[in-house]
Amino acid sequence: MEPIISADTAAVRALAPAVCFVTMGCAKNEVDSQAMGRDLAAAGFRFTDDPSAADVIVVNTCSFIQSATEESLDAIFEAASLPRVEAGDAAIVVAGCMPARFGDDLAAELTEAAAFVPCSREDDIVAVLVGITGFRADADDSLPARPDRAESPVFAYVKISDGCDRFCSYCTIPHIRGRYHSFPFETVRADVEREVAAGAREIVLIAQDTGRWGADLPGSRDLAWLVDALADAFPATWFRVMYLQPEGVTDRLLRVMAERENVCPYLDIPLQHVSAPVLRAMNRAGDAEKFHGLIERIRAAVPGITLRTTLIAGFPGETEEEFEALCDFVAEEPFDYVGVFPYSREEGTAAYDLDGQLDEDEKMERAQALRDVADTCCTPRVAARIGRTMAVLVEGVEEDGQRFGRAQCQAPEVDGVTYVDCGEPGDIVEVTIADTLLYEMEGE
């Protein structure tokens, strides 16, 4: 329902520049776009989903790997080709990872952009757009406090920290996002409260390294404490933890997961590889034996837990034997979902200059072979859910009337959906899994 506004406020809204966000990359960028949008909404800017109708197009870029950079460039060039931009009636702002990673070099190359806003300066988005448009509206409580969320309104991502101190040899994140820093509990709780008030029934806690939350804050609070406190404060809301490094899987966190019905028994743990030499070259710890012990400990503490991991194929120096060992590990361990990525050689990372670089064809072939192994092993685990009764959060309705949602064993956007025959978006319904197709499930 639209708020009742005065004639003066309506005039301000009509005159305010229209902003369109084009967000690339991961959920963390979605959260950043929403935060910038809230600041702009509070300053009186309008919003549109149509880039061709916008006065300012903010392209929030991803530059984690080369392919993401290329996709972001394509989005910028597509915006630059719009008639209003070509005529000089609309401007492009490049935000996020690309200006953070490439700095002044990017400004020299991308003359299509009116301004660049790196990750560390996203709080300045209002001043940047005021400078571009000349719009000077004071914040008005009768204007919308936020633009519409881009994702489904029944779930929301909440960032609990930013940056990373791990410096994995293949990764650009510390160079883009800076050093690790936790967000205070009060900030995280306020973000959760806002999303729940807006209709979210599930909150997905994300960060570059969720397991480190609280390590740099006063006191003894950690991720387990945070999840427990949020689950207690919002008992009707599901909570899910993503991007948890192996070291972050504590016994205390597993206890919270086992005891709290509204904490999804689900962990996303990026192992990246299982060969000790490859992991050391990645500047990471662990090996196959330690990871096997970790998985056993998790499943003993939380029976029925869902496990996801991500792996890199074709890292420099990876031998045929090490790759085969990686395939064997996936075949033998009880993962429900496995994400596989071919190694991407990124300038500015330590791995860029490592010996033993594999050619692109070999990396792609290994990645596909590993995906095939994962599919062969994971889809039967999904099929084994047939006959089980599960709670499903209904997310939407397709054009043909088919309802769909997700069970607690399915993270948003990566693990497929469950088709159901009852409920409205936002409802949590009990269904029996009647059938599966690859990673999708059908509930009755």
KAKA-V784926 format. One record per backbone hydrogen bond with DSSP energy under -0.5 kcal/mol. NH is the residue of the N-H (numbers start at 1). CO is the residue of the C=O. E is the energy in kcal/mol with one decimal. If there is no record, write none. Layout:
BEGIN
{{NH;CO;E} {NH;CO;E}}
END
This chain:
BEGIN
{{10;6;-2.5} {11;7;-2.0} {12;8;-2.1} {13;9;-2.6} {14;10;-2.3} {15;11;-1.9} {16;12;-1.7} {19;46;-2.1} {20;56;-2.4} {22;58;-2.9} {23;21;-0.6} {24;22;-0.5} {24;60;-2.8} {29;26;-0.8} {30;26;-1.3} {31;27;-2.2} {32;28;-1.9} {33;29;-2.6} {34;30;-2.3} {35;31;-2.2} {36;32;-2.5} {37;33;-2.6} {38;34;-2.3} {39;35;-1.9} {40;36;-2.3} {41;37;-2.8} {42;38;-2.4} {43;39;-1.1} {44;41;-1.4} {45;40;-2.3} {46;17;-2.3} {48;19;-2.2} {51;49;-0.7} {53;50;-1.6} {54;51;-1.1} {55;18;-2.7} {56;18;-2.0} {57;91;-2.9} {58;20;-2.7} {58;56;-0.6} {59;57;-0.7} {59;93;-2.7} {60;22;-2.2} {60;58;-0.9} {61;59;-1.0} {61;95;-2.7} {69;65;-2.1} {70;66;-2.5} {71;67;-2.1} {72;68;-2.2} {73;69;-2.5} {74;70;-2.3} {75;71;-1.9} {76;72;-2.1} {77;73;-2.8} {78;74;-2.4} {79;75;-2.1} {80;76;-2.3} {81;77;-1.1} {82;79;-1.4} {86;82;-2.7} {87;83;-2.1} {88;85;-1.3} {89;84;-2.4} {90;84;-1.2} {91;55;-2.4} {93;57;-2.9} {94;115;-2.4} {95;59;-2.7} {95;93;-0.6} {96;117;-1.9} {97;61;-1.9} {100;96;-1.3} {101;97;-2.7} {102;98;-2.9} {103;99;-1.3} {105;102;-1.4} {106;103;-1.1} {107;103;-1.1} {108;104;-1.8} {109;105;-1.1} {110;106;-3.1} {111;109;-1.2} {113;110;-1.3} {114;92;-3.2} {115;92;-1.0} {117;94;-2.7} {119;96;-0.8} {121;118;-2.1} {122;119;-1.3} {124;121;-2.1} {125;122;-1.5} {128;124;-2.3} {129;125;-2.4} {130;126;-2.6} {131;127;-2.2} {132;128;-1.6} {133;129;-2.7} {134;130;-2.8} {140;42;-0.7} {143;140;-1.9} {155;152;-1.2} {156;202;-2.0} {158;204;-2.6} {160;206;-2.2} {161;206;-0.6} {162;181;-2.0} {164;178;-2.2} {169;282;-2.1} {171;168;-1.8} {175;172;-0.8} {176;172;-1.6} {177;173;-3.8} {178;173;-0.6} {178;174;-1.1} {181;162;-2.3} {183;160;-2.8} {187;184;-0.6} {188;184;-2.2} {189;185;-3.2} {190;186;-1.9} {191;187;-2.2} {192;188;-2.5} {193;189;-2.9} {194;190;-2.3} {195;191;-2.1} {196;192;-2.7} {197;193;-2.3} {198;194;-1.3} {199;196;-1.6} {200;195;-2.5} {201;154;-2.9} {202;154;-1.2} {203;238;-2.9} {204;156;-2.7} {205;203;-0.7} {205;240;-3.2} {206;158;-2.2} {206;204;-0.5} {210;243;-1.6} {212;209;-1.6} {213;210;-1.9} {215;212;-2.3} {217;214;-1.6} {226;222;-2.4} {227;223;-2.9} {228;224;-2.4} {229;225;-2.7} {230;226;-2.5} {231;227;-2.7} {232;228;-2.0} {233;229;-2.0} {234;230;-2.1} {237;234;-1.8} {238;201;-2.9} {239;262;-2.3} {240;203;-2.1} {241;266;-0.5} {242;205;-2.1} {244;268;-2.8} {245;243;-0.7} {248;245;-2.2} {249;246;-1.6} {250;248;-1.5} {254;250;-2.1} {255;251;-2.1} {256;252;-2.0} {257;253;-2.3} {258;254;-2.1} {259;255;-2.2} {260;256;-2.3} {261;259;-0.7} {263;260;-1.4} {264;239;-2.9} {264;262;-0.7} {266;264;-2.4} {267;306;-2.4} {268;241;-0.6} {269;267;-0.7} {269;308;-2.9} {270;268;-0.6} {271;269;-1.0} {272;310;-2.8} {273;271;-1.4} {279;275;-2.9} {280;276;-2.5} {281;277;-2.0} {282;278;-1.6} {283;280;-1.4} {284;279;-3.1} {288;274;-1.5} {291;287;-2.6} {292;288;-2.4} {293;289;-2.1} {294;290;-2.2} {295;291;-2.5} {296;292;-2.2} {297;293;-2.3} {298;294;-2.4} {299;295;-2.5} {300;296;-1.9} {301;297;-1.7} {302;298;-2.5} {305;302;-1.8} {306;265;-2.5} {308;267;-2.6} {309;337;-1.5} {311;339;-2.6} {312;272;-2.7} {313;341;-2.4} {317;356;-2.4} {318;315;-2.6} {323;319;-2.4} {324;320;-2.6} {325;321;-2.2} {326;322;-1.8} {327;323;-2.2} {328;324;-2.6} {329;325;-2.2} {330;326;-2.0} {331;327;-2.2} {332;328;-1.8} {333;329;-2.4} {335;333;-1.9} {336;307;-2.3} {337;307;-1.7} {339;309;-3.0} {341;311;-2.3} {343;313;-2.7} {345;343;-0.5} {346;344;-0.7} {349;346;-1.6} {351;169;-2.9} {352;349;-1.0} {353;350;-0.9} {354;351;-1.4} {363;359;-2.1} {364;360;-2.5} {365;361;-2.5} {366;362;-2.4} {367;363;-2.4} {368;364;-2.4} {369;365;-2.4} {370;366;-2.4} {371;367;-2.2} {372;368;-2.4} {373;369;-1.9} {374;370;-2.5} {375;371;-3.0} {376;372;-2.3} {377;373;-1.7} {378;374;-3.3} {379;375;-1.9} {381;377;-0.6} {381;378;-0.6} {382;378;-1.7} {383;379;-2.5} {384;380;-1.7} {385;382;-1.7} {386;383;-1.9} {387;433;-3.3} {388;385;-2.5} {390;431;-3.0} {392;429;-3.0} {393;406;-3.0} {394;392;-0.7} {394;427;-2.9} {395;404;-2.6} {396;404;-1.9} {398;402;-3.1} {401;398;-2.3} {403;420;-0.8} {404;396;-2.2} {405;418;-2.4} {406;393;-1.8} {408;391;-0.6} {410;407;-2.0} {414;411;-0.9} {415;411;-1.4} {418;405;-3.3} {419;441;-3.0} {420;403;-1.6} {426;394;-2.9} {427;424;-2.9} {429;392;-2.6} {429;427;-0.6} {431;390;-2.7} {431;429;-0.5} {433;388;-2.8} {433;431;-0.5} {434;432;-0.5} {434;442;-3.1} {435;442;-1.3} {437;440;-2.1} {440;437;-2.5} {441;417;-2.3} {442;435;-2.6} {443;419;-3.7} {444;432;-2.3}}
END
